[in-house]
Each structure stands twice: as C-alpha cells, then as structure tokens.
Amino acid sequence: MEKVPYRGWPNCYRLANDEVELIITGDVGPRIIRFGFIGDDNEFEEFSEQVGQTGGSEWRVYGGHRLWHSPEDKVRTYHADNGPVKVVEENGTVRVIQPPEAATGIQKEMAITLEAANRVKVRHYLRNVGLWPVKLAPWALTVMAPGGMGIVPQPTKAHPDRLLPNRALVLWPYTDMTDHRIHWGSRFILLRQDQNAQTPTKIGLSANDGWGAYLRKDHLFLKTFEYIEGANYPDNGCSLEMYTNDRMLELETLGPLQLLAPDDVIEHVEHWFLFHGVEAGEDEESVERAVLPLVAVAWK
C-alpha cells in the first residue's frame, strides 16, 4: 500500500502490481475510486465536478465503488460519506472503516485484497453498533465508466421437471421495456450505456449464476459473488441490479435480507477480474463466445 494524492484528495491509498492498480479514498468513503490497468483508463466513472470534494451533508455519487444497505430509502440510504475514514493495512489487505452512521447505527467497512495479476477480493461489512435490530441487506455498487455494456446471465438452474419458475425479473417505475438500451436475450440481458439517453432505467434479477460484467471497448470488468438458494433477497428477489443514465452504468450486487442484531456483522464478498483484448459485440453469440470462457476462469 502506498499513500498518494488523487485528484484533490490528499489522503488516498494505491494498491498495485505489474498489471492493475486500485485507488482507495481516505478523505471520504469507504470508496474505491479507481480500478484499471496501469497507465490505462479508469474502468470506473469519476464525477469530475465532485471528485476531490469533502464535507457537507449532501450525498455525492463521486463515482467508483461504494457500499450501501438495502432496501433503498431516501433517509437511510443516502447517508453522506463525505468525511474521513480509517485506513489500515493488515497482511496485504487494506481495511477501510467508516464512522457509524448517526441516523442508522450502521458502520460500513471494506477489506480490499489484490490477490493476483487481475483479481481483487472485496469484502463488505455492515456492523450494527446501535441499540436495536435493523433489517437490511448489503448492497455493493460499482459505477462503471460510460460507453460500455452491462452483461448479466439469464438464470440457468431449474426445477428437474421444469414446472416451477426459475427467475425473478424486477423493473422500476421508470423502466421502459421497449428501451433501446436493453436487449432481452434468451441467454443474457444486455444493457448498453448511452450518453445521449434522456431518462434512466434499471433492471434487477435473481442472478443465481453469481456473476455480472461490464464490457467497454475491449476491456471486461467481471464480478462474481455467492448466490444463496432459498434466501430472502431485497427488491422482490434481486441479487444483481443494473442502473444506467447518461453518465454511467451501475453494476450492483446484493446479499440476502437479515435482521442484524446489535453488535452483529454481515459480510458480502465480491471477486473482481479485469481482462483486456475481449472481442465481443452487442449480440448474444459473441458475448457467449468471448465472455463465458472468462467466467469459467474466474470460478476456478
């Protein structure tokens, strides 16, 4: 870990190897503001009008990767993370710990480990330091740079006799199923980020294959997570959600809803992978050909 300034924030921390680097903020957060190949673009979007700012009570998106708790609520979800966080390195893992949220009694923490050339393990923790149990689910949101395409697999696991439904598809009030950005495929749902789009859109599903990806140019960002069969997921059964507007696309994973007692902790783990030279278009055949072998590598 190396302490570095980054775009107006004097206290940031860089994790790097010969291939990729991450920038973790210490002045606000917990946030991972950058992930990318060394000397190349940030795979995450940065909101340039906000990066480097601190303080104030208004929530800022900033960009990068953040941790929330679901279900979404205007009061508890948009708790401003505009102040400094504690950053500690332990045996190659960087722990980033936010002071408890005054309104909710929840303390957020990320533990980030650069495990291999292109693999990162991100453990997300929600700790109840309040006096009462809180029902919530961990919610990890990654703000991807514009101009790419989100990829999520249609669930493949099914009842042996194929008599029961095997997926939940969830839409938000502002989601138009005829939106040109969405491809409702037989194997994948593809969501294209369009900088000329006038309205946002969002979809969610029970992604029991445990992965989602974002393809931009020939770079593929892939995240994997554990899906727990039979668990009660928020937002009518969503373990993965994608949101996009004219600025970015968010690739979001969620854990099951739990009643978190005082002093208890929930953990939600993502594994990130970054690949280059990935040749895929906006059709299912090329996505299957180019992306699925990389998913198989990630699960090894």
RAGITA-V341228 format. One record per run of one state. SS is the DSSP state (@ for helix, = for strand, . for the rest). FROM is the first residue (numbers start at 1). LEN is the number of residues. If there is no record, write none. Layout:
ss: [SS | SS]
from: [FROM | FROM]
len: [LEN | LEN]
This chain:
ss: [. | = | . | = | . | = | . | = | . | = | . | = | . | = | . | = | . | = | . | = | . | = | . | = | . | = | . | = | . | = | . | = | . | = | . | = | . | = | . | = | @ | . | = | . | = | . | = | . | = | . | = | . | @ | .]
from: [1 | 2 | 7 | 9 | 17 | 20 | 26 | 32 | 38 | 44 | 45 | 46 | 47 | 63 | 71 | 86 | 91 | 93 | 98 | 106 | 117 | 119 | 129 | 134 | 145 | 149 | 154 | 169 | 172 | 182 | 185 | 188 | 193 | 201 | 206 | 211 | 217 | 219 | 226 | 233 | 234 | 238 | 240 | 245 | 249 | 255 | 256 | 257 | 258 | 261 | 265 | 276 | 284 | 300]
len: [1 | 5 | 2 | 8 | 3 | 6 | 6 | 6 | 6 | 1 | 1 | 1 | 16 | 8 | 15 | 5 | 2 | 5 | 8 | 11 | 2 | 10 | 5 | 11 | 4 | 5 | 15 | 3 | 10 | 3 | 3 | 5 | 8 | 5 | 5 | 6 | 2 | 7 | 7 | 1 | 4 | 2 | 5 | 4 | 6 | 1 | 1 | 1 | 3 | 4 | 11 | 8 | 16 | 1]
